[in-house]
Amino acid sequence: MSSGSKKNGSENRLRKAEQQRRKTLISRMLAYIIVPIVAAAIAWIYLCRPAHVGDRPIRFSVPAHTGILGIGQALERNNVIHSAYVFVIRARLDGKGSALKSGQYKFSGDVTLEAVIDRLAAGPNDSAQDRTRVTIPEGFTLEQIGRVLEQRKILTSAEFMKYVSDPAVYTAIPVEFPLPGHTLEGYLFPDTYSFVPHTTPAQVVTEMLLNFGKRFYRPYQHEIDSAPGGLHDIVVKASLIEREARVAADRPRIAGVINNRLQRKMKLQIDATVLYGIPHKSRVVDADLKRASPYNTYIHEGLPPGAIACPGASSLEAALHPEKSEFLYYVARPNGEHIFSATFEEHQRAIRKARAEASSQAAGGGDQ
């Protein structure tokens, strides 16, 4: 081998070694930059998560002339927030660092960091007398909830509907469960709430979502996360059960029928889904069963793309724990109970029985 070849080989090895050294240096520099950023982001998300204050209210006093850090530290000591320093940063980023007011406050349930800051910025004059109790019945749709909130002068139905239909805004709410990417239908927990008039949509929706997490997702998290279809399918099934069942004992059995039909690739053929796709209509006629709608379970197999109402705890639990049976059909009796059948022939007899009972009741014979 010539001396020139040896020299070129040596230069190549030096060049490769230098390139490797540069790659190693760049990798280390990136690690030094990226790892702290990722760690800080994870810590920020963790510390901004809702605090579980509990059902017993925590009464909290902010003395006059207390600095923002002092307020944050007192909140952290009382387990209202997770970090005083994150509280300070968030309050200043929100432009409310100098707007926090002294006085007596009360916190209970699950509260987000944003809600605590908003509460302190609003001041202590929000007494029980200033708040309005609002009851959201089980099975209400988002539109119905919006109308109730407007009637109670909490906020307008239009601004509520705009918020709950915009994933870009509501998915920023720090909850412990996945939110759907189309609408919050099904995820606002029916209950009695207490709001201040002219509350923002974000505050109303956050409280209702936190209640959903507290009352259903958290107690059953392991079962929900391991269930086929996860939380979304459970909420959709629960909304169907909520609109179909009139008697509590029927809920798990209806859930079982839904599962049996899905497993057999049978169309669900649930009238309530058809009505959801036809606004402001209360009864299905034959022509409606042929309407082109993603919610029409007479023409589409499987579950509809989303929930058709906001189900209560009993329907959610029924969807999670369906009754095992051979039933594939059911029909409502005049008293609200359902007759369940395993075959189409049995179902036809059940329909005739239900109709006969309805005719007898209409004629004054009463319930059979």
C-alpha positions, 0 to 999 in steps of 0.5 A: 500500500502506498504512503498516499493511500495510508494517508487517505485512510487515516484522514477518512478515519479522523473525519468519521471520528469527528462526525461521530463526535459532533453527532454525540455532542448534538445529541447531548445538547438536544437531550439537555434542552428537550428533556427539561422542557418535556419534564417541565411540561409534564409537571405543569400539566400534573400541577394544573390538574383539578384538585379533589377538594371533597364534598365537605366545603373548605372555607378559606380566608384571604386577609387584606394586603396578602400577596399573590404568593401568600394566597397561593401558599394558603390555598396549597396548604388547604389542598385547594390547589397543587402548587402555589408557584404554578398558581402564581404563574397561571394567575399572572399569565391570565392577567389576574395576578393583581386582581385577586380580592381579600375576603371569605371563600368556600370551595368544594368538589373538584376545582380547576386552577382556572376556576380558583383564580376566577373565583378569587378575581370575582371576589367574595360577594358571591354568597349563597343568596347570589347563586341560582340552583339549576337542575339538569334532568337525566336524558336532556340533550345539550340543546335542552340544557342550554335552554334551561341555563338561559331560562335560569339566567345563567348564560344564553343558550347560543353561547352555551351551544357554541362552546359545547360544539367546539372541540378546540375550546372544550378539549382544553379543560383539564379533566381526567378522561378523554373528551369526544372530538365532535360535541360534548353530548352525553358528557355533561352530568345531570345533577343539581348545580349552583351557578352565579348569573352570567357565568361563562360557558367554560365555568359551567361546562367545567363544573359539569365535566368534573362532576362526570369524572367524580360520579362515574369515570373515577369510580369505574375507571379500570372497567371503563378503560378496559371495556371494548370501545372505551368511554365513548361507546359506554356513553353512547350506549348509556344515552340510548338506554336513557332515552329508551328505559322508563323503569330502572329495572329495565336499564341493564336488560336494554343494555344487554339487548343492545350488546346482543344486537351489536354482536350479531351485526343486527341494526339497533333500530332504536327510534330515539336515535332517529328522532335525534337526527330530526330536530324538534320532533317527538314521534317517529313515522314510517317515512322517518325510518328511511331518512339519511342520517348518521343517527338513523339506526334503522339504516346503519349498523352499529352505534350512532357516531355520538350520544343522543342525550346526557345520561344519568348514573343508572344508565351509565352503570347499566351500559357498563354492566349489561345484563346477560340474556338471549333477548334481541327485542323489546317493546314498551307497555303503557305503564313504561315497562318493557316486554323482552323477547329472544325471537322475532315471533315472540316479539310480534306477540309482545307487540300485539300484547302491548297494543292491546293493553294500550287500547284497553287503557285508552278505553278506560280499562286501565293498565293490565 
